[in-house]
Amino acid sequence: MSHKFNLPARYGTGEKSVWVEYIQLAAEYKPAVNLGQGFPDYHAPEHVTKALAEITTGENPLFNQYTRGFGHPRLVQNLAKLYSPLVGKEIDPNNEILVTSGAYEALFSTIMGHVDEGDEVIVIEPFFDCYEFMIKTAGGIPRCIALKPKATSGTMTSADWVLDEAELVSLFNSKTKMLILNTPHNPLGKVFTAQELETIGNLCKKYNVLCVSDEVYEWMVYAPNKHIRIASMPGMWERTITIGSAGKTFSVTGWKTGWAYGPANLMRNLQVVHQNCVYTCCTPIQEAVARSFEFELSRYNSPECYFFSLARELLSKRDYLVKVLRENGFNPTVPDGGYFIVADWTKLEKKIDLQSESDKYKDYRFTKKFAKEAGVLAIPPSAFYSEDHKHLGENFARFCFIKKDENLALAENLMKEWNAKKK
Ligand SMILES: Cc1ncc(COP(=O)(O)O)c(C=O)c1O
């Protein structure tokens, strides 16, 4: 009886996720500023939230009922309209796009739909933590390679975090089924360059490997950096599944609506998984996201378009938090994209008693103790590394800056006060 209800072996030991643990920590210690999880603490554009309100109470009762399983027609049409010119190929809305319960489910359907027992999957560290779990649950073997910082004497930017090409080449073999790319990158903010993508793409072509490109931060790129969709590069469309998120695009992470797009033969595997676990996503939200895309597409060439105004708005928040972190003893990596800053806290180690926390990894101990003492919550990046490489994240903490200016200012005051007390 006692063994009967054990967690099935395919889920491993079912370790707690960093999100479950840190959301609990936030509830318990109520840090004054939560720069942990990646979501804005302010309103989404008005046209986005208004659309949903109108749809649910409007004239058409069918907007509150089931819609097409693989994606609400108006949404897939708008996604095709948006992405076709961006990838340089006419995307078929009905066979080459799947709408999912957040980018998270797009990742799940892609990995479950393509990874078979014994397949190897190349994952770039640090990674969004669910990749590893999903690969293992599908019977696959993660082969991890870490981005490592180049030695620089001055300001460190996310472009200084690079892959060792020889190490990357050494991971490819006949068992390699998939490579997961994340650009712009969480947590480093790295925006992969054309040359880096070409190297990755050429290896995928040489070894006949599927490239999964998680691009949920596609619109959060700081000039002069440019987001390049690997699916748009020569010979890559036919072997790439690209993943996006309405939550990230329109600052409505609670809407949990995402999508995957790619060639019909590759998308078919995702459809099979999706139709047997989620089947169809929330209709009013899909209709609202579709209308939001229509509105943004109608002003795509104007500076007001949210795809571009959001990055401008985030740039000043990024620069502010970089300055605050520097002034308070951290060494931040300045991100070229995304809305996180990874900062080295080594210089603060002498000011904080890490022995009083019991976690195995130092970054867990630092972020917990810092939240309790300073009232500012950050995320421990070792959570984004495989077991053998967790030490690479131990001297860092991840801070999210898509927060109200007043909360970023509060973080500054709290850090200053904490530092003053420690003198
Ligand atoms: C890299 C990355 N991929 C996927 C997701 C999941 O996105 P969604 O909220 O649309 O499920 C996130 C969310 O933080 C992310 O950072």
Ligand as a Chemical Component Dictionary entry (heavy atoms), coordinates in Angstrom:
data_LIG
# 
_chem_comp.id                   LIG 
_chem_comp.type                 NON-POLYMER 
_chem_comp.pdbx_formal_charge   0 
_chem_comp.three_letter_code    LIG 
# 
loop_
_chem_comp_atom.comp_id 
_chem_comp_atom.atom_id 
_chem_comp_atom.alt_atom_id 
_chem_comp_atom.type_symbol 
_chem_comp_atom.charge 
_chem_comp_atom.model_Cartn_x 
_chem_comp_atom.model_Cartn_y 
_chem_comp_atom.model_Cartn_z 
_chem_comp_atom.pdbx_ordinal 
LIG C1 C1 C 0 12.610 31.576 -20.717 1  
LIG C2 C2 C 0 11.170 31.378 -20.388 2  
LIG N1 N1 N 0 10.449 30.513 -21.118 3  
LIG C3 C3 C 0 9.148  30.298 -20.865 4  
LIG C4 C4 C 0 8.497  30.959 -19.841 5  
LIG C5 C5 C 0 7.058  30.642 -19.566 6  
LIG O1 O1 O 0 6.212  31.614 -20.124 7  
LIG P1 P1 P 0 4.634  31.604 -19.849 8  
LIG O2 O2 O 0 4.375  32.427 -18.619 9  
LIG O3 O3 O 0 4.016  32.182 -21.093 10 
LIG O4 O4 O 0 4.239  30.171 -19.642 11 
LIG C6 C6 C 0 9.207  31.864 -19.047 12 
LIG C7 C7 C 0 8.540  32.550 -17.920 13 
LIG O5 O5 O 0 9.150  33.165 -17.081 14 
LIG C8 C8 C 0 10.578 32.081 -19.337 15 
LIG O6 O6 O 0 11.318 32.936 -18.605 16 
# 
loop_
_chem_comp_bond.comp_id 
_chem_comp_bond.atom_id_1 
_chem_comp_bond.atom_id_2 
_chem_comp_bond.value_order 
_chem_comp_bond.pdbx_ordinal 
LIG C1 C2 SING 1  
LIG C2 N1 SING 2  
LIG C2 C8 DOUB 3  
LIG N1 C3 DOUB 4  
LIG C3 C4 SING 5  
LIG C4 C5 SING 6  
LIG C4 C6 DOUB 7  
LIG C5 O1 SING 8  
LIG O1 P1 SING 9  
LIG P1 O2 DOUB 10 
LIG P1 O3 SING 11 
LIG P1 O4 SING 12 
LIG C6 C7 SING 13 
LIG C6 C8 SING 14 
LIG C7 O5 DOUB 15 
LIG C8 O6 SING 16 
# 
